[in-house]
Amino acid sequence: MASFPAIKNPLAKFAGRKRESAVPDPVVTPSDMPAPLSTPALPSNDMPTPPASATVESASVKKFRPGTSKNGRSLCAHRWLRQVGPNGSSANFRIYWSGLTKEKQLAYETDALKLVTDSN
């Protein structure tokens, strides 16, 4: 039998490292999720009120899977899914992302760029 060289995990050095982030994990509150259509939604002070077409209340809603691009929006999406669970929808994330301030969106972009440069 031929012997093969040992395979090393290229990500092993990151497994024990504590994540350093300038952006805290998103905190999802009930006001971030769209309200059921039967109850009127009260506007939040820090989040814009989404248009009625942005709420998703269908049984055919697909599970949200962030893309593979390494940018701030994808980083935020991964952290958002960790908070809301694996059943978050893309429409709900779109509402969450558009409700973030430009400063927070820019902070996610900066954090994603730092993670990409640190991994190289």
Biopython code that builds the backbone (N, CA, C, O; Angstrom):
import numpy as np
from Bio.PDB.StructureBuilder import StructureBuilder

atoms = [
    (1, "MET", "N", (0.825, -1.182, 0.000)),
    (1, "MET", "CA", (0.000, 0.000, 0.000)),
    (1, "MET", "C", (0.868, 1.245, 0.000)),
    (1, "MET", "O", (1.936, 1.274, 0.611)),
    (2, "ALA", "N", (0.403, 2.255, -0.683)),
    (2, "ALA", "CA", (1.129, 3.528, -0.726)),
    (2, "ALA", "C", (0.761, 4.364, 0.489)),
    (2, "ALA", "O", (-0.394, 4.386, 0.916)),
    (3, "SER", "N", (1.734, 5.039, 1.031)),
    (3, "SER", "CA", (1.430, 5.912, 2.172)),
    (3, "SER", "C", (1.240, 7.342, 1.672)),
    (3, "SER", "O", (1.940, 7.803, 0.771)),
    (4, "PHE", "N", (0.311, 8.003, 2.257)),
    (4, "PHE", "CA", (-0.018, 9.365, 1.864)),
    (4, "PHE", "C", (0.504, 10.333, 2.918)),
    (4, "PHE", "O", (0.602, 9.978, 4.092)),
    (5, "PRO", "N", (0.838, 11.550, 2.507)),
    (5, "PRO", "CA", (1.294, 12.531, 3.499)),
    (5, "PRO", "C", (0.144, 12.936, 4.412)),
    (5, "PRO", "O", (-1.025, 12.867, 4.035)),
    (6, "ALA", "N", (0.497, 13.353, 5.602)),
    (6, "ALA", "CA", (-0.527, 13.781, 6.562)),
    (6, "ALA", "C", (-1.229, 15.022, 6.036)),
    (6, "ALA", "O", (-0.596, 15.930, 5.498)),
    (7, "ILE", "N", (-2.533, 15.049, 6.199)),
    (7, "ILE", "CA", (-3.332, 16.193, 5.763)),
    (7, "ILE", "C", (-3.534, 17.106, 6.961)),
    (7, "ILE", "O", (-4.001, 16.676, 8.016)),
    (8, "LYS", "N", (-3.178, 18.373, 6.784)),
    (8, "LYS", "CA", (-3.347, 19.352, 7.861)),
    (8, "LYS", "C", (-4.503, 20.277, 7.528)),
    (8, "LYS", "O", (-4.680, 20.688, 6.381)),
    (9, "ASN", "N", (-5.270, 20.591, 8.525)),
    (9, "ASN", "CA", (-6.378, 21.513, 8.369)),
    (9, "ASN", "C", (-5.825, 22.935, 8.308)),
    (9, "ASN", "O", (-5.201, 23.377, 9.273)),
    (10, "PRO", "N", (-6.030, 23.674, 7.203)),
    (10, "PRO", "CA", (-5.494, 25.030, 7.106)),
    (10, "PRO", "C", (-6.188, 26.020, 8.048)),
    (10, "PRO", "O", (-5.670, 27.111, 8.288)),
    (11, "LEU", "N", (-7.336, 25.652, 8.573)),
    (11, "LEU", "CA", (-8.064, 26.553, 9.468)),
    (11, "LEU", "C", (-7.829, 26.231, 10.936)),
    (11, "LEU", "O", (-8.406, 26.881, 11.807)),
    (12, "ALA", "N", (-6.991, 25.240, 11.225)),
    (12, "ALA", "CA", (-6.774, 24.809, 12.608)),
    (12, "ALA", "C", (-6.216, 25.929, 13.468)),
    (12, "ALA", "O", (-6.544, 26.022, 14.651)),
    (13, "LYS", "N", (-5.373, 26.783, 12.888)),
    (13, "LYS", "CA", (-4.788, 27.855, 13.697)),
    (13, "LYS", "C", (-5.833, 28.884, 14.137)),
    (13, "LYS", "O", (-5.607, 29.615, 15.102)),
    (14, "PHE", "N", (-6.978, 28.951, 13.440)),
    (14, "PHE", "CA", (-8.030, 29.893, 13.800)),
    (14, "PHE", "C", (-9.023, 29.314, 14.796)),
    (14, "PHE", "O", (-9.795, 30.063, 15.394)),
    (15, "ALA", "N", (-9.021, 28.021, 14.985)),
    (15, "ALA", "CA", (-10.018, 27.360, 15.826)),
    (15, "ALA", "C", (-9.935, 27.804, 17.282)),
    (15, "ALA", "O", (-10.969, 27.987, 17.925)),
    (16, "GLY", "N", (-8.745, 27.980, 17.808)),
    (16, "GLY", "CA", (-8.607, 28.347, 19.210)),
    (16, "GLY", "C", (-8.508, 29.841, 19.431)),
    (16, "GLY", "O", (-8.436, 30.298, 20.572)),
    (17, "ARG", "N", (-8.504, 30.615, 18.342)),
    (17, "ARG", "CA", (-8.346, 32.056, 18.456)),
    (17, "ARG", "C", (-9.652, 32.733, 18.804)),
    (17, "ARG", "O", (-10.703, 32.381, 18.266)),
    (18, "LYS", "N", (-9.593, 33.704, 19.701)),
    (18, "LYS", "CA", (-10.785, 34.473, 20.042)),
    (18, "LYS", "C", (-11.019, 35.494, 18.939)),
    (18, "LYS", "O", (-10.089, 36.167, 18.496)),
    (19, "ARG", "N", (-12.246, 35.602, 18.508)),
    (19, "ARG", "CA", (-12.594, 36.535, 17.442)),
    (19, "ARG", "C", (-12.529, 37.966, 17.983)),
    (19, "ARG", "O", (-13.163, 38.301, 18.983)),
    (20, "GLU", "N", (-11.751, 38.788, 17.300)),
    (20, "GLU", "CA", (-11.674, 40.194, 17.659)),
    (20, "GLU", "C", (-12.516, 40.953, 16.653)),
    (20, "GLU", "O", (-12.256, 40.916, 15.450)),
    (21, "SER", "N", (-13.519, 41.638, 17.155)),
    (21, "SER", "CA", (-14.440, 42.306, 16.263)),
    (21, "SER", "C", (-14.722, 43.712, 16.754)),
    (21, "SER", "O", (-14.915, 43.949, 17.946)),
    (22, "ALA", "N", (-14.743, 44.635, 15.813)),
    (22, "ALA", "CA", (-15.111, 46.009, 16.144)),
    (22, "ALA", "C", (-16.623, 46.164, 16.193)),
    (22, "ALA", "O", (-17.140, 47.138, 16.742)),
    (23, "VAL", "N", (-17.331, 45.196, 15.614)),
    (23, "VAL", "CA", (-18.781, 45.265, 15.553)),
    (23, "VAL", "C", (-19.354, 44.194, 16.468)),
    (23, "VAL", "O", (-19.020, 43.019, 16.312)),
    (24, "PRO", "N", (-20.205, 44.562, 17.417)),
    (24, "PRO", "CA", (-20.805, 43.540, 18.282)),
    (24, "PRO", "C", (-21.793, 42.690, 17.485)),
    (24, "PRO", "O", (-22.302, 43.115, 16.448)),
    (25, "ASP", "N", (-22.052, 41.497, 17.982)),
    (25, "ASP", "CA", (-23.034, 40.637, 17.342)),
    (25, "ASP", "C", (-24.382, 41.348, 17.346)),
    (25, "ASP", "O", (-24.710, 42.045, 18.306)),
    (26, "PRO", "N", (-25.168, 41.181, 16.279)),
    (26, "PRO", "CA", (-26.456, 41.861, 16.234)),
    (26, "PRO", "C", (-27.401, 41.319, 17.300)),
    (26, "PRO", "O", (-27.421, 40.121, 17.585)),
    (27, "VAL", "N", (-28.160, 42.200, 17.865)),
    (27, "VAL", "CA", (-29.158, 41.809, 18.848)),
    (27, "VAL", "C", (-30.510, 41.916, 18.163)),
    (27, "VAL", "O", (-30.924, 42.994, 17.735)),
    (28, "VAL", "N", (-31.175, 40.806, 18.068)),
    (28, "VAL", "CA", (-32.461, 40.771, 17.397)),
    (28, "VAL", "C", (-33.553, 40.822, 18.446)),
    (28, "VAL", "O", (-33.630, 39.970, 19.332)),
    (29, "THR", "N", (-34.381, 41.818, 18.333)),
    (29, "THR", "CA", (-35.498, 41.974, 19.247)),
    (29, "THR", "C", (-36.792, 41.755, 18.463)),
    (29, "THR", "O", (-36.781, 41.771, 17.233)),
    (30, "PRO", "N", (-37.885, 41.554, 19.157)),
    (30, "PRO", "CA", (-39.152, 41.368, 18.433)),
    (30, "PRO", "C", (-39.488, 42.539, 17.512)),
    (30, "PRO", "O", (-40.211, 42.356, 16.532)),
    (31, "SER", "N", (-38.977, 43.743, 17.806)),
    (31, "SER", "CA", (-39.280, 44.877, 16.930)),
    (31, "SER", "C", (-38.538, 44.776, 15.609)),
    (31, "SER", "O", (-38.908, 45.456, 14.651)),
    (32, "ASP", "N", (-37.474, 43.925, 15.523)),
    (32, "ASP", "CA", (-36.742, 43.740, 14.277)),
    (32, "ASP", "C", (-37.481, 42.824, 13.309)),
    (32, "ASP", "O", (-37.251, 42.872, 12.101)),
    (33, "MET", "N", (-38.358, 42.001, 13.837)),
    (33, "MET", "CA", (-39.084, 41.052, 13.004)),
    (33, "MET", "C", (-40.392, 41.698, 12.558)),
    (33, "MET", "O", (-40.980, 42.481, 13.304)),
    (34, "PRO", "N", (-40.850, 41.382, 11.356)),
    (34, "PRO", "CA", (-42.097, 41.979, 10.891)),
    (34, "PRO", "C", (-43.273, 41.515, 11.751)),
    (34, "PRO", "O", (-43.343, 40.358, 12.165)),
    (35, "ALA", "N", (-44.168, 42.418, 12.001)),
    (35, "ALA", "CA", (-45.350, 42.105, 12.797)),
    (35, "ALA", "C", (-46.364, 41.348, 11.944)),
    (35, "ALA", "O", (-46.398, 41.533, 10.727)),
    (36, "PRO", "N", (-47.188, 40.504, 12.554)),
    (36, "PRO", "CA", (-48.241, 39.836, 11.779)),
    (36, "PRO", "C", (-49.159, 40.883, 11.160)),
    (36, "PRO", "O", (-49.320, 41.976, 11.704)),
    (37, "LEU", "N", (-49.749, 40.552, 10.041)),
    (37, "LEU", "CA", (-50.573, 41.508, 9.318)),
    (37, "LEU", "C", (-51.820, 41.915, 10.085)),
    (37, "LEU", "O", (-52.373, 42.984, 9.825)),
    (38, "SER", "N", (-52.279, 41.094, 11.023)),
    (38, "SER", "CA", (-53.518, 41.402, 11.727)),
    (38, "SER", "C", (-53.323, 42.449, 12.819)),
    (38, "SER", "O", (-54.291, 43.098, 13.216)),
    (39, "THR", "N", (-52.094, 42.633, 13.318)),
    (39, "THR", "CA", (-51.858, 43.623, 14.356)),
    (39, "THR", "C", (-51.065, 44.787, 13.785)),
    (39, "THR", "O", (-50.122, 44.569, 13.025)),
    (40, "PRO", "N", (-51.422, 46.012, 14.130)),
    (40, "PRO", "CA", (-50.678, 47.156, 13.604)),
    (40, "PRO", "C", (-49.288, 47.216, 14.237)),
    (40, "PRO", "O", (-49.132, 46.993, 15.437)),
    (41, "ALA", "N", (-48.301, 47.516, 13.429)),
    (41, "ALA", "CA", (-46.924, 47.611, 13.910)),
    (41, "ALA", "C", (-46.644, 49.034, 14.364)),
    (41, "ALA", "O", (-46.889, 49.996, 13.637)),
    (42, "LEU", "N", (-46.127, 49.147, 15.576)),
    (42, "LEU", "CA", (-45.743, 50.462, 16.068)),
    (42, "LEU", "C", (-44.330, 50.767, 15.608)),
    (42, "LEU", "O", (-43.448, 49.921, 15.754)),
    (43, "PRO", "N", (-44.087, 51.956, 15.054)),
    (43, "PRO", "CA", (-42.738, 52.253, 14.571)),
    (43, "PRO", "C", (-41.746, 52.332, 15.730)),
    (43, "PRO", "O", (-42.034, 52.910, 16.778)),
    (44, "SER", "N", (-40.580, 51.740, 15.518)),
    (44, "SER", "CA", (-39.512, 51.768, 16.507)),
    (44, "SER", "C", (-38.714, 53.055, 16.342)),
    (44, "SER", "O", (-38.651, 53.611, 15.245)),
    (45, "ASN", "N", (-38.109, 53.528, 17.418)),
    (45, "ASN", "CA", (-37.332, 54.764, 17.341)),
    (45, "ASN", "C", (-36.059, 54.593, 16.528)),
    (45, "ASN", "O", (-35.645, 55.524, 15.837)),
    (46, "ASP", "N", (-35.424, 53.418, 16.593)),
    (46, "ASP", "CA", (-34.152, 53.240, 15.922)),
    (46, "ASP", "C", (-34.242, 52.483, 14.603)),
    (46, "ASP", "O", (-33.259, 52.435, 13.863)),
    (47, "MET", "N", (-35.379, 51.896, 14.289)),
    (47, "MET", "CA", (-35.520, 51.136, 13.054)),
    (47, "MET", "C", (-36.585, 51.774, 12.173)),
    (47, "MET", "O", (-37.649, 52.155, 12.662)),
    (48, "PRO", "N", (-36.305, 51.895, 10.869)),
    (48, "PRO", "CA", (-37.342, 52.421, 9.985)),
    (48, "PRO", "C", (-38.460, 51.398, 9.814)),
    (48, "PRO", "O", (-38.231, 50.192, 9.903)),
    (49, "THR", "N", (-39.653, 51.883, 9.571)),
    (49, "THR", "CA", (-40.780, 50.997, 9.367)),
    (49, "THR", "C", (-40.690, 50.422, 7.961)),
    (49, "THR", "O", (-40.655, 51.181, 6.992)),
    (50, "PRO", "N", (-40.651, 49.087, 7.822)),
    (50, "PRO", "CA", (-40.536, 48.491, 6.493)),
    (50, "PRO", "C", (-41.836, 48.654, 5.725)),
    (50, "PRO", "O", (-42.907, 48.728, 6.329)),
    (51, "PRO", "N", (-41.755, 48.711, 4.397)),
    (51, "PRO", "CA", (-42.993, 48.775, 3.615)),
    (51, "PRO", "C", (-43.770, 47.476, 3.751)),
    (51, "PRO", "O", (-43.196, 46.428, 4.046)),
    (52, "ALA", "N", (-45.057, 47.546, 3.538)),
    (52, "ALA", "CA", (-45.919, 46.368, 3.702)),
    (52, "ALA", "C", (-45.489, 45.237, 2.772)),
    (52, "ALA", "O", (-45.676, 44.066, 3.101)),
    (53, "SER", "N", (-44.922, 45.569, 1.626)),
    (53, "SER", "CA", (-44.497, 44.530, 0.685)),
    (53, "SER", "C", (-43.274, 43.785, 1.172)),
    (53, "SER", "O", (-42.949, 42.735, 0.619)),
    (54, "ALA", "N", (-42.576, 44.286, 2.194)),
    (54, "ALA", "CA", (-41.352, 43.658, 2.675)),
    (54, "ALA", "C", (-41.617, 42.552, 3.685)),
    (54, "ALA", "O", (-40.732, 41.737, 3.948)),
    (55, "THR", "N", (-42.810, 42.506, 4.252)),
    (55, "THR", "CA", (-43.094, 41.467, 5.240)),
    (55, "THR", "C", (-43.414, 40.163, 4.535)),
    (55, "THR", "O", (-44.069, 40.152, 3.494)),
    (56, "VAL", "N", (-42.953, 39.079, 5.103)),
    (56, "VAL", "CA", (-43.147, 37.759, 4.500)),
    (56, "VAL", "C", (-43.939, 36.910, 5.471)),
    (56, "VAL", "O", (-43.493, 36.661, 6.591)),
    (57, "GLU", "N", (-45.075, 36.479, 5.064)),
    (57, "GLU", "CA", (-45.938, 35.651, 5.906)),
    (57, "GLU", "C", (-46.422, 34.448, 5.111)),
    (57, "GLU", "O", (-47.581, 34.054, 5.242)),
    (58, "SER", "N", (-45.576, 33.864, 4.301)),
    (58, "SER", "CA", (-45.983, 32.764, 3.439)),
    (58, "SER", "C", (-45.383, 31.453, 3.930)),
    (58, "SER", "O", (-44.309, 31.441, 4.532)),
    (59, "ALA", "N", (-46.071, 30.367, 3.676)),
    (59, "ALA", "CA", (-45.568, 29.051, 4.053)),
    (59, "ALA", "C", (-44.464, 28.594, 3.110)),
    (59, "ALA", "O", (-43.734, 27.655, 3.426)),
    (60, "SER", "N", (-44.328, 29.244, 1.955)),
    (60, "SER", "CA", (-43.320, 28.836, 0.979)),
    (60, "SER", "C", (-42.027, 29.639, 1.116)),
    (60, "SER", "O", (-41.244, 29.696, 0.168)),
    (61, "VAL", "N", (-41.789, 30.251, 2.253)),
    (61, "VAL", "CA", (-40.578, 31.036, 2.468)),
    (61, "VAL", "C", (-39.389, 30.092, 2.539)),
    (61, "VAL", "O", (-39.391, 29.126, 3.302)),
    (62, "LYS", "N", (-38.362, 30.388, 1.725)),
    (62, "LYS", "CA", (-37.175, 29.545, 1.715)),
    (62, "LYS", "C", (-36.233, 29.965, 2.821)),
    (62, "LYS", "O", (-36.223, 31.118, 3.251)),
    (63, "LYS", "N", (-35.448, 29.015, 3.269)),
    (63, "LYS", "CA", (-34.441, 29.261, 4.295)),
    (63, "LYS", "C", (-33.368, 30.182, 3.729)),
    (63, "LYS", "O", (-32.914, 29.986, 2.602)),
    (64, "PHE", "N", (-32.962, 31.176, 4.494)),
    (64, "PHE", "CA", (-31.975, 32.156, 4.049)),
    (64, "PHE", "C", (-30.574, 31.576, 4.166)),
    (64, "PHE", "O", (-30.189, 31.065, 5.217)),
    (65, "ARG", "N", (-29.818, 31.658, 3.085)),
    (65, "ARG", "CA", (-28.422, 31.228, 3.081)),
    (65, "ARG", "C", (-27.575, 32.379, 2.563)),
    (65, "ARG", "O", (-27.698, 32.754, 1.397)),
    (66, "PRO", "N", (-26.712, 32.952, 3.413)),
    (66, "PRO", "CA", (-25.873, 34.053, 2.948)),
    (66, "PRO", "C", (-24.937, 33.603, 1.835)),
    (66, "PRO", "O", (-24.567, 32.431, 1.754)),
    (67, "GLY", "N", (-24.562, 34.544, 0.984)),
    (67, "GLY", "CA", (-23.653, 34.240, -0.111)),
    (67, "GLY", "C", (-22.234, 33.991, 0.383)),
    (67, "GLY", "O", (-21.937, 34.128, 1.569)),
    (68, "THR", "N", (-21.373, 33.624, -0.548)),
    (68, "THR", "CA", (-19.994, 33.311, -0.202)),
    (68, "THR", "C", (-19.082, 34.524, -0.294)),
    (68, "THR", "O", (-17.906, 34.432, 0.059)),
    (69, "SER", "N", (-19.591, 35.653, -0.755)),
    (69, "SER", "CA", (-18.740, 36.837, -0.853)),
    (69, "SER", "C", (-18.344, 37.308, 0.541)),
    (69, "SER", "O", (-19.133, 37.251, 1.484)),
    (70, "LYS", "N", (-17.123, 37.767, 0.645)),
    (70, "LYS", "CA", (-16.578, 38.161, 1.949)),
    (70, "LYS", "C", (-16.693, 39.669, 2.090)),
    (70, "LYS", "O", (-15.728, 40.404, 1.881)),
    (71, "ASN", "N", (-17.889, 40.114, 2.449)),
    (71, "ASN", "CA", (-18.126, 41.536, 2.653)),
    (71, "ASN", "C", (-18.922, 41.750, 3.932)),
    (71, "ASN", "O", (-19.302, 40.788, 4.600)),
    (72, "GLY", "N", (-19.170, 42.989, 4.270)),
    (72, "GLY", "CA", (-19.853, 43.311, 5.515)),
    (72, "GLY", "C", (-21.266, 42.782, 5.592)),
    (72, "GLY", "O", (-21.714, 42.359, 6.658)),
    (73, "ARG", "N", (-21.973, 42.799, 4.478)),
    (73, "ARG", "CA", (-23.360, 42.325, 4.478)),
    (73, "ARG", "C", (-23.407, 40.827, 4.782)),
    (73, "ARG", "O", (-24.256, 40.374, 5.549)),
    (74, "SER", "N", (-22.496, 40.060, 4.180)),
    (74, "SER", "CA", (-22.458, 38.616, 4.442)),
    (74, "SER", "C", (-22.054, 38.323, 5.882)),
    (74, "SER", "O", (-22.603, 37.421, 6.515)),
    (75, "LEU", "N", (-21.090, 39.092, 6.400)),
    (75, "LEU", "CA", (-20.666, 38.921, 7.792)),
    (75, "LEU", "C", (-21.844, 39.190, 8.725)),
    (75, "LEU", "O", (-22.095, 38.427, 9.659)),
    (76, "CYS", "N", (-22.558, 40.273, 8.466)),
    (76, "CYS", "CA", (-23.736, 40.609, 9.271)),
    (76, "CYS", "C", (-24.788, 39.504, 9.153)),
    (76, "CYS", "O", (-25.425, 39.148, 10.144)),
    (77, "ALA", "N", (-24.973, 38.960, 7.949)),
    (77, "ALA", "CA", (-25.974, 37.913, 7.740)),
    (77, "ALA", "C", (-25.643, 36.671, 8.557)),
    (77, "ALA", "O", (-26.530, 36.071, 9.163)),
    (78, "HIS", "N", (-24.365, 36.282, 8.577)),
    (78, "HIS", "CA", (-23.977, 35.106, 9.360)),
    (78, "HIS", "C", (-24.226, 35.344, 10.852)),
    (78, "HIS", "O", (-24.725, 34.461, 11.550)),
    (79, "ARG", "N", (-23.884, 36.517, 11.330)),
    (79, "ARG", "CA", (-24.104, 36.822, 12.755)),
    (79, "ARG", "C", (-25.589, 36.929, 13.064)),
    (79, "ARG", "O", (-26.034, 36.506, 14.131)),
    (80, "TRP", "N", (-26.364, 37.494, 12.132)),
    (80, "TRP", "CA", (-27.808, 37.622, 12.318)),
    (80, "TRP", "C", (-28.453, 36.243, 12.390)),
    (80, "TRP", "O", (-29.314, 36.002, 13.235)),
    (81, "LEU", "N", (-28.035, 35.332, 11.500)),
    (81, "LEU", "CA", (-28.597, 33.980, 11.520)),
    (81, "LEU", "C", (-28.269, 33.253, 12.811)),
    (81, "LEU", "O", (-29.069, 32.455, 13.299)),
    (82, "ARG", "N", (-27.094, 33.525, 13.366)),
    (82, "ARG", "CA", (-26.731, 32.895, 14.641)),
    (82, "ARG", "C", (-27.667, 33.387, 15.754)),
    (82, "ARG", "O", (-27.957, 32.640, 16.689)),
    (83, "GLN", "N", (-28.135, 34.621, 15.661)),
    (83, "GLN", "CA", (-29.028, 35.175, 16.671)),
    (83, "GLN", "C", (-30.468, 34.688, 16.502)),
    (83, "GLN", "O", (-31.104, 34.293, 17.479)),
    (84, "VAL", "N", (-30.988, 34.711, 15.269)),
    (84, "VAL", "CA", (-32.398, 34.367, 15.060)),
    (84, "VAL", "C", (-32.618, 32.888, 14.827)),
    (84, "VAL", "O", (-33.752, 32.415, 14.894)),
    (85, "GLY", "N", (-31.561, 32.153, 14.556)),
    (85, "GLY", "CA", (-31.695, 30.726, 14.294)),
    (85, "GLY", "C", (-31.651, 30.453, 12.803)),
    (85, "GLY", "O", (-31.652, 31.381, 11.994)),
    (86, "PRO", "N", (-31.612, 29.196, 12.446)),
    (86, "PRO", "CA", (-31.445, 28.831, 11.037)),
    (86, "PRO", "C", (-32.665, 29.072, 10.161)),
    (86, "PRO", "O", (-32.591, 28.889, 8.946)),
    (87, "ASN", "N", (-33.786, 29.479, 10.748)),
    (87, "ASN", "CA", (-35.007, 29.638, 9.965)),
    (87, "ASN", "C", (-35.285, 31.075, 9.554)),
    (87, "ASN", "O", (-36.402, 31.385, 9.140)),
    (88, "GLY", "N", (-34.296, 31.963, 9.657)),
    (88, "GLY", "CA", (-34.490, 33.343, 9.223)),
    (88, "GLY", "C", (-34.660, 33.408, 7.713)),
    (88, "GLY", "O", (-34.049, 32.627, 6.983)),
    (89, "SER", "N", (-35.483, 34.330, 7.244)),
    (89, "SER", "CA", (-35.704, 34.445, 5.801)),
    (89, "SER", "C", (-34.897, 35.603, 5.236)),
    (89, "SER", "O", (-34.490, 36.508, 5.964)),
    (90, "SER", "N", (-34.673, 35.563, 3.929)),
    (90, "SER", "CA", (-33.907, 36.625, 3.282)),
    (90, "SER", "C", (-34.653, 37.958, 3.360)),
    (90, "SER", "O", (-34.027, 39.012, 3.473)),
    (91, "ALA", "N", (-35.968, 37.919, 3.301)),
    (91, "ALA", "CA", (-36.741, 39.161, 3.393)),
    (91, "ALA", "C", (-36.576, 39.790, 4.779)),
    (91, "ALA", "O", (-36.448, 41.009, 4.897)),
    (92, "ASN", "N", (-36.581, 38.961, 5.823)),
    (92, "ASN", "CA", (-36.400, 39.493, 7.172)),
    (92, "ASN", "C", (-34.997, 40.067, 7.346)),
    (92, "ASN", "O", (-34.826, 41.093, 8.005)),
    (93, "PHE", "N", (-33.978, 39.407, 6.753)),
    (93, "PHE", "CA", (-32.628, 39.961, 6.852)),
    (93, "PHE", "C", (-32.517, 41.260, 6.066)),
    (93, "PHE", "O", (-31.845, 42.195, 6.501)),
    (94, "ARG", "N", (-33.167, 41.323, 4.921)),
    (94, "ARG", "CA", (-33.139, 42.560, 4.120)),
    (94, "ARG", "C", (-33.704, 43.721, 4.938)),
    (94, "ARG", "O", (-33.173, 44.830, 4.889)),
    (95, "ILE", "N", (-34.768, 43.473, 5.681)),
    (95, "ILE", "CA", (-35.359, 44.504, 6.541)),
    (95, "ILE", "C", (-34.362, 44.892, 7.632)),
    (95, "ILE", "O", (-34.180, 46.074, 7.920)),
    (96, "TYR", "N", (-33.717, 43.888, 8.238)),
    (96, "TYR", "CA", (-32.746, 44.157, 9.299)),
    (96, "TYR", "C", (-31.574, 44.971, 8.761)),
    (96, "TYR", "O", (-31.176, 45.963, 9.373)),
    (97, "TRP", "N", (-31.014, 44.558, 7.613)),
    (97, "TRP", "CA", (-29.840, 45.236, 7.050)),
    (97, "TRP", "C", (-30.179, 46.674, 6.654)),
    (97, "TRP", "O", (-29.399, 47.587, 6.925)),
    (98, "SER", "N", (-31.323, 46.885, 6.022)),
    (98, "SER", "CA", (-31.684, 48.238, 5.603)),
    (98, "SER", "C", (-32.007, 49.123, 6.806)),
    (98, "SER", "O", (-31.960, 50.348, 6.703)),
    (99, "GLY", "N", (-32.334, 48.511, 7.943)),
    (99, "GLY", "CA", (-32.615, 49.288, 9.149)),
    (99, "GLY", "C", (-31.370, 49.708, 9.910)),
    (99, "GLY", "O", (-31.440, 50.563, 10.793)),
    (100, "LEU", "N", (-30.222, 49.109, 9.574)),
    (100, "LEU", "CA", (-28.977, 49.501, 10.237)),
    (100, "LEU", "C", (-28.538, 50.881, 9.751)),
    (100, "LEU", "O", (-28.784, 51.258, 8.605)),
    (101, "THR", "N", (-27.897, 51.609, 10.622)),
    (101, "THR", "CA", (-27.370, 52.911, 10.218)),
    (101, "THR", "C", (-26.205, 52.698, 9.265)),
    (101, "THR", "O", (-25.616, 51.618, 9.232)),
    (102, "LYS", "N", (-25.870, 53.723, 8.491)),
    (102, "LYS", "CA", (-24.740, 53.640, 7.564)),
    (102, "LYS", "C", (-23.440, 53.396, 8.320)),
    (102, "LYS", "O", (-22.540, 52.728, 7.811)),
    (103, "GLU", "N", (-23.340, 53.938, 9.538)),
    (103, "GLU", "CA", (-22.131, 53.738, 10.342)),
    (103, "GLU", "C", (-21.965, 52.267, 10.714)),
    (103, "GLU", "O", (-20.859, 51.729, 10.659)),
    (104, "LYS", "N", (-23.079, 51.611, 11.096)),
    (104, "LYS", "CA", (-23.005, 50.190, 11.450)),
    (104, "LYS", "C", (-22.697, 49.340, 10.233)),
    (104, "LYS", "O", (-21.932, 48.379, 10.321)),
    (105, "GLN", "N", (-23.293, 49.689, 9.090)),
    (105, "GLN", "CA", (-23.003, 48.946, 7.860)),
    (105, "GLN", "C", (-21.528, 49.095, 7.485)),
    (105, "GLN", "O", (-20.882, 48.127, 7.083)),
    (106, "LEU", "N", (-21.001, 50.314, 7.620)),
    (106, "LEU", "CA", (-19.587, 50.555, 7.319)),
    (106, "LEU", "C", (-18.694, 49.810, 8.306)),
    (106, "LEU", "O", (-17.632, 49.319, 7.925)),
    (107, "ALA", "N", (-19.107, 49.719, 9.560)),
    (107, "ALA", "CA", (-18.328, 48.975, 10.557)),
    (107, "ALA", "C", (-18.268, 47.493, 10.195)),
    (107, "ALA", "O", (-17.226, 46.861, 10.367)),
    (108, "TYR", "N", (-19.373, 46.925, 9.694)),
    (108, "TYR", "CA", (-19.365, 45.534, 9.243)),
    (108, "TYR", "C", (-18.418, 45.373, 8.049)),
    (108, "TYR", "O", (-17.675, 44.394, 7.978)),
    (109, "GLU", "N", (-18.439, 46.326, 7.114)),
    (109, "GLU", "CA", (-17.540, 46.262, 5.958)),
    (109, "GLU", "C", (-16.084, 46.285, 6.413)),
    (109, "GLU", "O", (-15.261, 45.516, 5.915)),
    (110, "THR", "N", (-15.770, 47.164, 7.356)),
    (110, "THR", "CA", (-14.411, 47.278, 7.872)),
    (110, "THR", "C", (-14.003, 46.001, 8.592)),
    (110, "THR", "O", (-12.882, 45.521, 8.424)),
    (111, "ASP", "N", (-14.906, 45.453, 9.387)),
    (111, "ASP", "CA", (-14.631, 44.227, 10.125)),
    (111, "ASP", "C", (-14.410, 43.059, 9.161)),
    (111, "ASP", "O", (-13.514, 42.243, 9.383)),
    (112, "ALA", "N", (-15.200, 42.966, 8.109)),
    (112, "ALA", "CA", (-15.045, 41.897, 7.117)),
    (112, "ALA", "C", (-13.702, 42.032, 6.400)),
    (112, "ALA", "O", (-13.018, 41.034, 6.173)),
    (113, "LEU", "N", (-13.327, 43.239, 6.048)),
    (113, "LEU", "CA", (-12.044, 43.461, 5.383)),
    (113, "LEU", "C", (-10.892, 43.061, 6.288)),
    (113, "LEU", "O", (-9.909, 42.477, 5.832)),
    (114, "LYS", "N", (-11.015, 43.376, 7.575)),
    (114, "LYS", "CA", (-9.963, 43.006, 8.549)),
    (114, "LYS", "C", (-9.871, 41.488, 8.674)),
    (114, "LYS", "O", (-8.768, 40.946, 8.735)),
    (115, "LEU", "N", (-11.007, 40.794, 8.715)),
    (115, "LEU", "CA", (-10.990, 39.342, 8.802)),
    (115, "LEU", "C", (-10.348, 38.704, 7.567)),
    (115, "LEU", "O", (-9.622, 37.716, 7.681)),
    (116, "VAL", "N", (-10.620, 39.274, 6.383)),
    (116, "VAL", "CA", (-10.049, 38.740, 5.160)),
    (116, "VAL", "C", (-8.533, 38.946, 5.137)),
    (116, "VAL", "O", (-7.788, 38.036, 4.775)),
    (117, "THR", "N", (-8.078, 40.135, 5.521)),
    (117, "THR", "CA", (-6.631, 40.404, 5.494)),
    (117, "THR", "C", (-5.908, 39.623, 6.575)),
    (117, "THR", "O", (-4.763, 39.223, 6.361)),
    (118, "ASP", "N", (-6.527, 39.385, 7.733)),
    (118, "ASP", "CA", (-5.902, 38.614, 8.788)),
    (118, "ASP", "C", (-5.775, 37.130, 8.431)),
    (118, "ASP", "O", (-4.859, 36.454, 8.900)),
    (119, "SER", "N", (-6.690, 36.627, 7.606)),
    (119, "SER", "CA", (-6.665, 35.208, 7.266)),
    (119, "SER", "C", (-5.649, 34.897, 6.171)),
    (119, "SER", "O", (-5.329, 33.729, 5.947)),
    (120, "ASN", "N", (-5.147, 35.898, 5.498)),
    (120, "ASN", "CA", (-4.153, 35.658, 4.423)),
    (120, "ASN", "C", (-2.763, 35.639, 4.941)),
    (120, "ASN", "O", (-1.820, 35.451, 4.173)),
]
sb = StructureBuilder()
sb.init_structure("model")
sb.init_model(0)
sb.init_chain("A")
sb.init_seg("    ")
for serial, (resi, resn, name, xyz) in enumerate(atoms, 1):
    if name == "N":
        sb.init_residue(resn, " ", resi, " ")
    sb.init_atom(name, np.array(xyz, "f"), 0.0, 1.0, " ", f" {name:<3s}", serial, name[0])
structure = sb.get_structure()
